[in-house]
Every structure is written in C-alpha cells, then in structure tokens.
C-alpha cells in the first residue's frame, strides 16, 4: 500500500510541474515595440531576474523621452509608471509561448497637458 501511495504521489508531482509553467526568467531580457493613441512612438524595456522593469518611451510627436519603471509578475502582468516624476501608466501583459514572445497593453500620461493615452504592442528581442 505504501508503494502505491508513493507511486501516485510521484505521478501527481510530475503532472503538477509542467514545463509550460512560466517563471520570471522566461521574461528576462529586452522588450521593445511601438505605441499609439494621443501620441505615438517607440518604447524599450528591460526585465531583470527579480521582475523589475526599467525603460523609455520616445514620442515622435514631441521628440521627448519618458522613463518607464515598474514590475512584472511571474504570469507576465506588467505594471509600470511613465514619466519622472510619475505622471502616467504603462500596463499590460507580456506573453511567452513556444512560437512567439509578444506583449500588449495600454499607456497614459498626464504630461504634457492635455493628458494622453493609447495602446502599445511589442516583442522580446
């Protein structure tokens, strides 16, 4: 009976530990793309092995650069702020699968006045 219990326990452990489960290490690296809406341009972020996110947005309209800082969860949920001091948001989802590493979400920035907002998309480099 003990052997059967141990065999079942071992089987459940292997099933529960699928290789498809993401970890923060799957997202570590440089991500970049474009944003559009009330403004448009390009963005770049770097995700470190603790989930810390740092990067920039470059506006094609004003030619200004804005900082991006925030964090990423193990499931790819991105929560960041735009600007220094923080006057906006850069949020969304980074996706990892066997065929692509892409992300998308929304952004907003209350500076310069009037407030601007839109969407972003990109991929891991």
Steps between C-alpha positions, in 0.01 A plus 500: 500500500787738581654435158172577326464824699857606416448414135182711483665788687795497261267496199307803632824690559610447140160601362488813719845616390442554132783647295246746350469691830657844461745648745641849515811365323296441183441877479850623589656708224427788266152565364414776250222620276276787405224700664214702352199703602523861619872475423710246314853371500718217620568343840767273647504322835737265675366237741753380759500167688304648792219629276616863516421691180687808374486669162398796287228627267601733217229729363502561124269799555696695762838322459503464881619192686308368801625248752313177568541320832304225667472129557401180324325202660589135433194480276610796283279774644682832454430797729708807439507875523596749231688824558719651765332582730249228421208656316364203308463125464648231278305179558431181316591138450815336368438157347744214462426189298695269275440705185512863612588738779267795465333756721228762487317737728406859568685817594405842632692814587363820654806699387519690277154649539249392376520142627566237235430128483505209259619147440837330458631178349838338461714192542806357672827556316 
